[in-house]
Amino acid sequence: MNSNILSAEKELELINNHTRTPLTADDVYTFTLTLCDNEIDRDFECFSLKSLEKLCELFVGKTGIADHSMLAKDQTARIFYCYTETDPAKKTTKGEAYTALKARAYTLRNESNNDFIASIDGGIKKEVSIGCAVSRVTCSICGKNMKTHSCEHIRGKSYKGKLCHGILEEPTDAYEWSFVAVPAQRNAGVTKSFAPGKETPMDTSEIIKSMTQDSLITEEKAQELYDYIEKLEELAKQAQCYKEHLTKDISRFAGIIMPQVNTKQFTKSCMDMDLDSLKKLRDDMQKQAGEIFPVSSQIKPSANHAKSNNKDFII
Ligand SMILES: [Zn+2]
């Protein structure tokens, strides 16, 4: 779609697709938003024109809030129509005609929305943050999907005069949008957050690569990296705990099934094993110990009780 010319009647009809009781023109306040565009943003990413067209469909019906902090729940607005708008006279960094994804949104005219409406009218609330999911981030230099493959190119660096950036393609979902104070996209005033809440492993190699090659890391990315490392450290702690727990079991069972072996030395050598092998060894030993002492495996047997074949566990 490349047109924002809709009659007032048509707009009201579209708005009423989203309401339980039909609204009249007097009930609603409508306004235009710029959601995003095809310019390369501060993260060295840009939407392809095809993505913008797809987002046109995905953002219809999505609600936004005026601000993260101050507004009540009913002070929301909903997008009822999206379109792309191309400015042929304006070129993006990569030489495409500048194209923005525009949205028409409405909010209810009522007492509690007066300030909200006034701030939009006054041009205060212009910057919008959007959340969407894309399945591809194509490297502009080699065409690889940077989400699933790592290539040698670094976003923000130039290769033979060509700026490397990620092209955001194949949008799969659009989430909410909201007005924010600080825009990320240079022109549209947009910050993006892709697939919020989704736990995807962080591409630390990409970040580290960019740091070692002397390019800048954004404060945001650095924070992301710290958070990620913190999370990993916590997981590592838990894994270590589990490993110690398994080793304790193994030491206990070793005392039962091979009392003549130096248990301390044996369990020490277990600490170098990976979790899977350790767990398998524990399970096997538990079974063996259970055969010797079906009721309780807590008591260390006397030497003549131990009839097992130790060879299985000598490593
Ligand atoms: Zn590449």
Boltz pocket constraint, residues with backbone or C-beta under 6 A from the ligand:
constraints:
  - pocket:
      binder: B
      contacts: [[A, 139], [A, 140], [A, 141], [A, 142], [A, 143], [A, 144], [A, 151], [A, 152], [A, 153]]
      max_distance: 6.0
